[in-house]
Amino acid sequence: MNDYLHHVSGFFAHDDQAREVNQQLLAENIPLERIHLLNKTTSEPFHPVKEDSNGVLKEIVVDGTIGAAVGTGIGALAQFAFVASNVTLFVASPLIAPLVMLGWGAGLGGFLGAAVGAAKKEKPFEDLVRDAIEHDQYVVIVETVTKEETEIAKRIIKNSVGDYEDVKKI
C-alpha cells in the first residue's frame, strides 16, 4: 500500500488558465480522476469522504475523554464544596452521593467536551478554496501519489501561476 499522498493546488482567475493546466497535467500522465478543477458549477467535493474513515470518531472520543476528565474534576470539587458547607444530597446512602456527583460531572463534561471539540475544528485550506470559488476563481487540485508526480504538478502550476501551494495528507 502506498502511503505517499500529496495535494498540489493552484488558484486561477480565468477558466482558460485552469483548463490549460489540466491539459498539461494529463499530458504528463497524471490520471484525470486525480485532477480536480473546482469552480462555482462544481457540484461534488474534490475529496469524497471515505466510508471507512474513523478520523471524526477518534476526534470525538479524544474530546469526550478530555471533557469527561475535566467534568469529573469539577464534580469532585463541587462535592467537596457541598461537604464543606454541610449541604447533603438526598440519596439513599452517603457513599453514593459523591459517586453520583462524579458521574454527573463526567457525563456532562464528556458531552460538552465532544461538542466544543467538534465545533472548534478549523479547516483553513478548505476555507481558502471555498472563498476562491465564491469569488469566481478556479482551483485546480492535483492528488499525487509519488514524489515525481508532485514535482511535475508543482512545476506545471508554478509555470502557470507563478507560485504553488502543496498540502501533504497523512
N, CA, C and O of each residue as an XYZ file, in Angstrom:
680
protein
N       0.838     -1.179      0.000
C       0.000      0.000      0.000
C       0.883      1.243      0.000
O       1.851      1.323      0.757
N       0.555      2.190     -0.832
C       1.312      3.416     -0.968
C       0.795      4.454      0.024
O      -0.367      4.853     -0.054
N       1.639      4.896      0.952
C       1.223      5.875      1.951
C       1.501      7.304      1.518
O       1.106      8.241      2.212
N       2.171      7.496      0.387
C       2.503      8.835     -0.084
C       1.280      9.437     -0.762
O       0.748      8.866     -1.714
N       0.836     10.588     -0.271
C      -0.271     11.299     -0.901
C      -0.076     12.786     -0.669
O       0.003     13.242      0.472
N       0.002     13.533     -1.752
C       0.132     14.986     -1.700
C      -1.026     15.605     -2.471
O      -1.570     15.001     -3.396
N      -1.390     16.809     -2.077
C      -2.335     17.604     -2.849
C      -1.626     18.896     -3.231
O      -1.238     19.677     -2.362
N      -1.461     19.116     -4.509
C      -0.847     20.341     -5.015
C      -1.971     21.160     -5.632
O      -2.770     20.640     -6.410
N      -2.032     22.452     -5.281
C      -3.155     23.261     -5.751
C      -2.680     24.540     -6.413
O      -1.597     25.051     -6.130
N      -3.521     25.037     -7.298
C      -3.283     26.307     -7.953
C      -4.593     27.063     -8.071
O      -5.640     26.460     -8.307
N      -4.546     28.378     -7.908
C      -5.729     29.231     -7.964
C      -5.624     30.106     -9.208
O      -4.591     30.733     -9.443
N      -6.685     30.149     -9.999
C      -6.662     30.844    -11.281
C      -7.830     31.815    -11.388
O      -8.928     31.548    -10.899
N      -7.575     32.943    -12.036
C      -8.623     33.945    -12.232
C      -9.492     33.617    -13.439
O     -10.650     34.031    -13.493
N      -8.950     32.877    -14.410
C      -9.677     32.614    -15.655
C      -9.784     31.120    -15.919
O      -8.897     30.338    -15.580
N     -10.883     30.759    -16.525
C     -11.174     29.373    -16.847
C     -10.134     28.778    -17.792
O      -9.731     27.629    -17.613
N      -9.692     29.538    -18.797
C      -8.757     29.006    -19.773
C      -7.404     28.658    -19.154
O      -6.747     27.720    -19.604
N      -6.978     29.403    -18.124
C      -5.720     29.087    -17.436
C      -5.829     27.754    -16.708
O      -4.929     26.917    -16.785
N      -6.932     27.566    -16.004
C      -7.136     26.325    -15.244
C      -7.241     25.125    -16.178
O      -6.695     24.060    -15.890
N      -7.937     25.296    -17.289
C      -8.076     24.187    -18.244
C      -6.746     23.859    -18.939
O      -6.479     22.699    -19.253
N      -5.934     24.858    -19.172
C      -4.613     24.627    -19.758
C      -3.742     23.802    -18.806
O      -3.063     22.869    -19.234
N      -3.763     24.145    -17.530
C      -3.017     23.369    -16.529
C      -3.543     21.945    -16.489
O      -2.768     20.991    -16.413
N      -4.863     21.802    -16.542
C      -5.488     20.485    -16.552
C      -4.951     19.659    -17.731
O      -4.603     18.492    -17.553
N      -4.879     20.246    -18.919
C      -4.385     19.545    -20.108
C      -2.898     19.188    -19.974
O      -2.483     18.102    -20.378
N      -2.105     20.094    -19.413
C      -0.679     19.808    -19.234
C      -0.469     18.655    -18.258
O       0.407     17.815    -18.464
N      -1.276     18.615    -17.189
C      -1.165     17.511    -16.228
C      -1.542     16.183    -16.879
O      -0.892     15.165    -16.644
N      -2.592     16.198    -17.697
C      -2.983     14.983    -18.418
C      -1.876     14.539    -19.375
O      -1.622     13.344    -19.524
N      -1.221     15.501    -20.018
C      -0.134     15.179    -20.945
C       1.057     14.552    -20.224
O       1.841     13.825    -20.834
N       1.195     14.831    -18.932
C       2.277     14.249    -18.124
C       1.849     12.947    -17.448
O       2.503     12.480    -16.515
N       0.741     12.361    -17.926
C       0.233     11.049    -17.475
C      -0.286     11.034    -16.043
O      -0.237     10.000    -15.377
N      -0.777     12.162    -15.568
C      -1.478     12.162    -14.283
C      -2.939     11.875    -14.596
O      -3.543     12.603    -15.385
N      -3.531     10.833    -14.001
C      -4.894     10.428    -14.349
C      -5.932     11.517    -14.056
O      -5.812     12.270    -13.089
N      -6.941     11.579    -14.908
C      -7.991     12.585    -14.793
C      -8.730     12.504    -13.455
O      -9.157     13.528    -12.920
N      -8.882     11.299    -12.917
C      -9.617     11.159    -11.650
C      -8.866     11.759    -10.456
O      -9.446     11.927     -9.383
N      -7.586     12.079    -10.636
C      -6.819     12.713     -9.562
C      -6.559     14.198     -9.825
O      -5.797     14.838     -9.100
N      -7.193     14.738    -10.861
C      -7.104     16.168    -11.156
C      -8.491     16.750    -10.945
O      -9.449     16.333    -11.594
N      -8.600     17.710    -10.040
C      -9.904     18.285     -9.701
C      -9.911     19.761    -10.076
O      -9.116     20.548     -9.562
N     -10.816     20.123    -10.975
C     -10.998     21.506    -11.379
C     -12.274     22.000    -10.716
O     -13.371     21.561    -11.061
N     -12.127     22.921     -9.756
C     -13.261     23.401     -8.981
C     -13.618     24.827     -9.359
O     -12.746     25.674     -9.553
N     -14.916     25.076     -9.461
C     -15.435     26.418     -9.689
C     -16.864     26.468     -9.162
O     -17.305     25.542     -8.481
N     -17.586     27.535     -9.468
C     -18.949     27.667     -8.935
C     -19.903     26.590     -9.429
O     -20.910     26.314     -8.777
N     -19.606     25.984    -10.561
C     -20.507     24.970    -11.104
C     -20.172     23.563    -10.625
O     -20.893     22.617    -10.940
N     -19.092     23.415     -9.871
C     -18.704     22.105     -9.358
C     -19.709     21.682     -8.297
O     -19.946     22.410     -7.333
N     -20.297     20.514     -8.476
C     -21.316     20.066     -7.533
C     -20.785     19.080     -6.505
O     -21.406     18.886     -5.460
N     -19.652     18.457     -6.781
C     -19.115     17.446     -5.877
C     -17.912     17.992     -5.122
O     -17.162     18.802     -5.667
N     -17.710     17.561     -3.864
C     -16.475     17.931     -3.177
C     -15.302     17.259     -3.863
O     -15.452     16.181     -4.439
N     -14.126     17.889     -3.807
C     -12.989     17.336     -4.543
C     -12.487     16.046     -3.929
O     -11.938     15.204     -4.641
N     -12.657     15.867     -2.638
C     -12.152     14.657     -1.986
C     -13.305     14.035     -1.213
O     -13.599     14.476     -0.101
N     -13.967     13.022     -1.768
C     -15.114     12.425     -1.078
C     -14.702     11.773      0.237
O     -13.589     11.265      0.379
N     -15.616     11.800      1.182
C     -15.371     11.203      2.493
C     -15.360      9.688      2.337
O     -16.255      9.111      1.719
N     -14.351      9.058      2.897
C     -14.266      7.603      2.830
C     -15.186      6.998      3.875
O     -15.265      7.481      5.005
N     -15.880      5.936      3.488
C     -16.810      5.302      4.407
C     -16.105      4.669      5.597
O     -16.680      4.599      6.683
N     -14.879      4.210      5.417
C     -14.178      3.538      6.495
C     -13.306      4.495      7.311
O     -12.489      4.047      8.116
N     -13.470      5.802      7.114
C     -12.667      6.776      7.830
C     -13.150      6.912      9.270
O     -14.330      7.163      9.516
N     -12.240      6.746     10.212
C     -12.582      6.872     11.622
C     -12.008      8.136     12.239
O     -11.984      8.263     13.463
N     -11.544      9.073     11.423
C     -10.923     10.292     11.928
C     -11.843     11.102     12.817
O     -11.445     11.538     13.897
N     -13.079     11.306     12.366
C     -14.023     12.101     13.154
C     -14.363     11.376     14.453
O     -14.437     11.997     15.513
N     -14.567     10.072     14.370
C     -14.873      9.294     15.571
C     -13.743      9.387     16.585
O     -13.997      9.542     17.779
N     -12.504      9.296     16.126
C     -11.354      9.391     17.028
C     -11.292     10.766     17.693
O     -10.998     10.872     18.883
N     -11.572     11.823     16.915
C     -11.551     13.172     17.482
C     -12.632     13.337     18.545
O     -12.389     13.947     19.586
N     -13.820     12.800     18.290
C     -14.911     12.902     19.262
C     -14.570     12.127     20.528
O     -14.844     12.596     21.632
N     -13.972     10.940     20.378
C     -13.598     10.154     21.561
C     -12.548     10.895     22.387
O     -12.649     10.946     23.613
N     -11.545     11.468     21.729
C     -10.496     12.202     22.450
C     -11.097     13.417     23.158
O     -10.843     13.639     24.342
N     -11.902     14.208     22.423
C     -12.514     15.390     23.034
C     -13.468     15.002     24.163
O     -13.526     15.678     25.190
N     -14.208     13.922     23.973
C     -15.114     13.457     25.028
C     -14.366     12.979     26.253
O     -14.808     13.218     27.377
N     -13.241     12.308     26.061
C     -12.429     11.832     27.188
C     -11.855     12.996     27.980
O     -11.871     12.993     29.211
N     -11.350     13.988     27.264
C     -10.827     15.179     27.949
C     -11.951     15.869     28.709
O     -11.772     16.270     29.859
N     -13.114     16.007     28.069
C     -14.265     16.627     28.733
C     -14.709     15.836     29.949
O     -15.063     16.421     30.973
N     -14.694     14.501     29.847
C     -15.099     13.671     30.984
C     -14.129     13.832     32.146
O     -14.555     13.890     33.300
N     -12.836     13.906     31.862
C     -11.850     14.100     32.931
C     -12.048     15.455     33.607
O     -12.022     15.557     34.833
N     -12.246     16.486     32.799
C     -12.482     17.819     33.376
C     -13.792     17.827     34.154
O     -13.857     18.386     35.249
N     -14.834     17.213     33.603
C     -16.128     17.153     34.287
C     -16.054     16.393     35.600
O     -16.697     16.782     36.575
N     -15.279     15.315     35.639
C     -15.097     14.556     36.877
C     -14.412     15.420     37.926
O     -14.798     15.413     39.095
N     -13.398     16.162     37.503
C     -12.715     17.062     38.435
C     -13.650     18.132     38.969
O     -13.639     18.427     40.164
N     -14.452     18.711     38.101
C     -15.409     19.728     38.552
C     -16.453     19.113     39.464
O     -16.849     19.729     40.454
N     -16.910     17.901     39.143
C     -17.862     17.204     40.010
C     -17.277     16.945     41.395
O     -17.959     17.102     42.408
N     -16.000     16.546     41.426
C     -15.335     16.307     42.714
C     -15.209     17.599     43.511
O     -15.452     17.615     44.718
N     -14.831     18.683     42.838
C     -14.747     19.976     43.529
C     -16.100     20.426     44.056
O     -16.203     20.954     45.163
N     -17.142     20.212     43.249
C     -18.493     20.577     43.706
C     -18.889     19.740     44.915
O     -19.497     20.257     45.853
N     -18.551     18.447     44.904
C     -18.883     17.591     46.045
C     -18.136     18.043     47.288
O     -18.714     18.087     48.374
N     -16.858     18.379     47.144
C     -16.105     18.878     48.295
C     -16.689     20.182     48.810
O     -16.726     20.414     50.019
N     -17.148     21.042     47.895
C     -17.779     22.303     48.313
C     -19.059     22.020     49.085
O     -19.343     22.693     50.076
N     -19.839     21.028     48.642
C     -21.066     20.675     49.367
C     -20.748     20.129     50.750
O     -21.405     20.472     51.732
N     -19.733     19.275     50.816
C     -19.349     18.691     52.108
C     -18.854     19.790     53.049
O     -19.207     19.798     54.228
N     -18.050     20.704     52.542
C     -17.504     21.778     53.372
C     -18.597     22.705     53.895
O     -18.473     23.252     54.990
N     -19.657     22.884     53.125
C     -20.726     23.794     53.566
C     -21.872     23.042     54.239
O     -22.933     23.622     54.468
N     -21.678     21.768     54.558
C     -22.670     20.929     55.233
C     -23.968     20.778     54.452
O     -25.037     20.653     55.051
N     -23.893     20.787     53.133
C     -25.064     20.523     52.298
C     -25.032     19.032     51.981
O     -24.003     18.500     51.566
N     -26.156     18.371     52.177
C     -26.216     16.945     51.885
C     -27.156     16.711     50.718
O     -28.164     17.398     50.554
N     -26.802     15.734     49.924
C     -27.669     15.338     48.827
C     -28.631     14.283     49.332
O     -28.252     13.437     50.142
N     -29.858     14.318     48.870
C     -30.864     13.355     49.287
C     -30.743     12.095     48.444
O     -31.470     11.899     47.470
N     -29.823     11.266     48.839
C     -29.600      9.997     48.175
C     -29.637      8.940     49.269
O     -29.360      9.236     50.431
N     -29.974      7.721     48.906
C     -30.170      6.665     49.886
C     -28.945      6.414     50.754
O     -29.096      5.999     51.903
N     -27.785      6.641     50.270
C     -26.587      6.346     51.038
C     -25.600      7.498     50.908
O     -25.438      8.054     49.822
N     -24.933      7.865     52.014
C     -23.948      8.932     51.919
C     -22.752      8.551     51.044
O     -22.031      9.434     50.579
N     -22.532      7.280     50.816
C     -21.447      6.841     49.954
C     -21.787      7.029     48.472
O     -20.902      7.269     47.652
N     -23.066      6.919     48.141
C     -23.489      7.022     46.747
C     -23.507      8.481     46.265
O     -23.258      8.740     45.087
N     -23.796      9.420     47.147
C     -23.915     10.826     46.750
C     -22.666     11.360     46.047
O     -22.794     11.973     44.988
N     -21.446     11.149     46.600
C     -20.268     11.646     45.874
C     -20.088     10.978     44.519
O     -19.655     11.621     43.562
N     -20.419      9.686     44.431
C     -20.300      8.988     43.156
C     -21.288      9.531     42.120
O     -20.972      9.633     40.935
N     -22.488      9.877     42.590
C     -23.475     10.474     41.695
C     -22.963     11.807     41.167
O     -23.088     12.096     39.977
N     -22.380     12.629     42.061
C     -21.835     13.917     41.630
C     -20.705     13.727     40.609
O     -20.638     14.444     39.610
N     -19.820     12.759     40.868
C     -18.731     12.497     39.928
C     -19.270     12.011     38.577
O     -18.784     12.421     37.522
N     -20.270     11.141     38.623
C     -20.867     10.612     37.390
C     -21.550     11.692     36.570
O     -21.373     11.765     35.354
N     -22.336     12.535     37.243
C     -22.988     13.623     36.522
C     -21.958     14.581     35.937
O     -22.107     15.046     34.807
N     -20.913     14.875     36.706
C     -19.858     15.764     36.203
C     -19.154     15.170     35.003
O     -18.889     15.865     34.022
N     -18.847     13.869     35.080
C     -18.161     13.212     33.966
C     -19.052     13.159     32.730
O     -18.587     13.423     31.622
N     -20.320     12.821     32.909
C     -21.253     12.746     31.779
C     -21.440     14.096     31.112
O     -21.364     14.201     29.888
N     -21.682     15.122     31.901
C     -21.868     16.462     31.353
C     -20.574     16.974     30.716
O     -20.604     17.570     29.639
N     -19.441     16.744     31.381
C     -18.152     17.172     30.832
C     -17.828     16.474     29.532
O     -17.324     17.103     28.602
N     -18.110     15.173     29.448
C     -17.859     14.427     28.217
C     -18.696     14.949     27.060
O     -18.199     15.112     25.946
N     -19.969     15.210     27.333
C     -20.852     15.736     26.292
C     -20.388     17.112     25.829
O     -20.280     17.363     24.629
N     -20.115     18.004     26.783
C     -19.680     19.355     26.426
C     -18.308     19.344     25.746
O     -18.076     20.106     24.807
N     -17.401     18.486     26.216
C     -16.075     18.395     25.597
C     -16.155     17.948     24.144
O     -15.477     18.503     23.280
N     -16.987     16.943     23.876
C     -17.144     16.474     22.500
C     -17.807     17.544     21.628
O     -17.417     17.737     20.476
N     -18.803     18.232     22.174
C     -19.496     19.274     21.407
C     -18.565     20.440     21.092
O     -18.521     20.908     19.954
N     -17.824     20.908     22.086
C     -16.904     22.032     21.861
C     -15.771     21.612     20.929
O     -15.387     22.370     20.038
N     -15.238     20.418     21.128
C     -14.154     19.936     20.270
C     -14.590     19.794     18.822
O     -13.828     20.126     17.914
N     -15.805     19.306     18.590
C     -16.298     19.157     17.223
C     -16.552     20.513     16.580
O     -16.372     20.667     15.372
N     -16.964     21.488     17.362
C     -17.276     22.811     16.817
C     -16.020     23.619     16.513
O     -16.069     24.506     15.661
N     -14.899     23.348     17.175
C     -13.705     24.172     17.039
C     -12.729     23.679     15.980
O     -11.670     24.283     15.812
N     -13.043     22.606     15.260
C     -12.121     22.087     14.258
C     -12.038     23.072     13.098
O     -13.051     23.406     12.484
N     -10.828     23.535     12.804
C     -10.626     24.506     11.737
C     -10.108     23.812     10.484
O      -9.345     22.849     10.555
N     -10.534     24.314      9.360
C     -10.084     23.783      8.082
C      -9.679     24.953      7.201
O     -10.428     25.342      6.305
N      -8.509     25.515      7.443
C      -8.137     26.730      6.701
C      -7.991     26.515      5.195
O      -8.361     27.401      4.425
N      -7.467     25.374      4.745
C      -7.311     25.156      3.308
C      -8.670     25.055      2.630
O      -8.879     25.627      1.561
N      -9.590     24.330      3.249
C     -10.937     24.217      2.692
C     -11.614     25.576      2.625
O     -12.323     25.878      1.665
N     -11.394     26.403      3.658
C     -11.963     27.747      3.653
C     -11.362     28.592      2.538
O     -12.068     29.369      1.894
N     -10.072     28.444      2.312
C      -9.397     29.184      1.242
C      -9.965     28.787     -0.122
O     -10.233     29.649     -0.959
N     -10.144     27.503     -0.341
C     -10.702     27.017     -1.604
C     -12.134     27.514     -1.772
O     -12.501     28.002     -2.841
N     -12.940     27.394     -0.727
C     -14.336     27.839     -0.781
C     -14.424     29.338     -1.083
O     -15.254     29.766     -1.885
N     -13.567     30.127     -0.438
C     -13.566     31.572     -0.652
C     -13.180     31.909     -2.092
O     -13.786     32.784     -2.710
N     -12.179     31.219     -2.621
C     -11.754     31.461     -4.005
C     -12.885     31.141     -4.984
O     -13.122     31.892     -5.929
N     -13.574     30.036     -4.757
C     -14.669     29.644     -5.646
C     -15.813     30.648     -5.558
O     -16.409     30.999     -6.576
N     -16.123     31.108     -4.358
C     -17.195     32.089     -4.187
C     -16.883     33.407     -4.879
O     -17.798     34.156     -5.223
N     -15.601     33.700     -5.087
C     -15.190     34.937     -5.755
C     -14.828     34.685     -7.227
O     -13.970     35.362     -7.793
N     -15.494     33.705     -7.824
C     -15.390     33.402     -9.257
C     -13.990     33.029     -9.720
O     -13.615     33.326    -10.854
N     -13.223     32.390     -8.866
C     -11.922     31.890     -9.280
C     -12.032     30.405     -9.577
O     -13.046     29.771     -9.286
N     -10.980     29.864    -10.157
C     -10.909     28.448    -10.495
C      -9.756     27.832     -9.714
O      -8.672     28.409     -9.624
N     -10.002     26.662     -9.158
C      -8.996     25.988     -8.343
C      -8.710     24.623     -8.969
O      -9.627     23.856     -9.261
N      -7.434     24.338     -9.167
C      -7.013     23.015     -9.632
C      -6.297     22.350     -8.465
O      -5.327     22.886     -7.928
N      -6.782     21.187     -8.083
C      -6.150     20.405     -7.013
C      -5.752     19.062     -7.608
O      -6.575     18.346     -8.179
N      -4.474     18.740     -7.460
C      -3.930     17.514     -8.035
C      -3.522     16.589     -6.894
O      -2.740     16.966     -6.023
N      -4.061     15.379     -6.912
C      -3.651     14.357     -5.946
C      -2.476     13.609     -6.559
O      -2.605     12.980     -7.609
N      -1.332     13.684     -5.893
C      -0.149     12.984     -6.398
C       0.204     11.843     -5.454
O       0.091     11.968     -4.234
N       0.631     10.735     -6.035
C       0.929      9.546     -5.230
C       2.410      9.173     -5.243
O       2.821      8.210     -4.596
N       3.202      9.942     -5.984
C       4.657      9.732     -5.973
C       5.340     11.092     -5.914
O       4.743     12.122     -6.227
N       6.601     11.070     -5.506
C       7.363     12.327     -5.461
C       7.535     12.912     -6.857
O       7.542     14.131     -7.028
N       7.673     12.048     -7.845
C       7.836     12.517     -9.221
C       6.581     13.261     -9.689
O       6.678     14.324    -10.302
N       5.397     12.694     -9.396
C       4.150     13.364     -9.766
C       4.017     14.702     -9.049
O       3.542     15.678     -9.630
N       4.438     14.747     -7.789
C       4.377     16.001     -7.032
C       5.240     17.061     -7.698
O       4.813     18.206     -7.847
N       6.437     16.692     -8.096
C       7.335     17.647     -8.756
C       6.774     18.110    -10.096
O       6.892     19.284    -10.447
N       6.166     17.197    -10.841
C       5.552     17.559    -12.127
C       4.421     18.558    -11.899
O       4.350     19.583    -12.577
N       3.540     18.262    -10.947
C       2.406     19.151    -10.670
C       2.887     20.510    -10.181
O       2.350     21.539    -10.593
N       3.891     20.531     -9.307
C       4.444     21.803     -8.824
C       4.989     22.628     -9.985
O       4.732     23.828    -10.087
N       5.743     21.968    -10.853
C       6.358     22.683    -11.988
C       5.294     23.275    -12.907
O       5.387     24.441    -13.292
N       4.288     22.484    -13.258
C       3.247     22.956    -14.180
C       2.461     24.108    -13.566
O       2.219     25.120    -14.224
N       2.065     23.956    -12.316
C       1.279     25.013    -11.673
C       2.125     26.261    -11.460
O       1.641     27.375    -11.659
N       3.364     26.093    -11.062
C       4.231     27.250    -10.845
C       4.469     27.998    -12.149
O       4.464     29.229    -12.160
N       4.676     27.282    -13.244
C       4.873     27.930    -14.534
C       3.625     28.701    -14.971
O       3.725     29.727    -15.643
N       2.467     28.205    -14.591
C       1.226     28.859    -14.998
C       0.833     30.005    -14.073
O       0.400     31.062    -14.532
N       0.984     29.791    -12.776
C       0.538     30.778    -11.787
C       1.679     31.664    -11.325
O       1.491     32.855    -11.081
N       2.845     31.088    -11.206
C       3.978     31.819    -10.660
C       4.291     31.359     -9.250
O       5.363     31.669     -8.732
N       3.396     30.636     -8.620
C       3.621     30.078     -7.291
C       2.666     28.913     -7.114
O       1.747     28.740     -7.915
N       2.864     28.130     -6.103
C       2.010     26.983     -5.862
C       1.877     26.756     -4.371
O       2.615     27.332     -3.572
N       0.935     25.918     -4.009
C       0.734     25.510     -2.614
C       0.574     24.013     -2.623
O      -0.213     23.478     -3.404
N       1.307     23.322     -1.769
C       1.075     21.880     -1.677
C       0.770     21.523     -0.237
O       1.326     22.094      0.701
N      -0.135     20.556     -0.087
C      -0.590     20.119      1.229
C      -0.362     18.626      1.311
O      -0.896     17.872      0.498
N       0.420     18.190      2.278
C       0.691     16.766      2.445
C      -0.380     16.153      3.326
O      -0.642     16.641      4.426
N      -1.002     15.083      2.845
C      -2.015     14.359      3.602
C      -1.354     13.150      4.252
O      -0.574     12.433      3.624
N      -1.677     12.948      5.494
C      -1.105     11.801      6.209
C      -2.179     10.786      6.474
O      -1.910      9.741      7.067
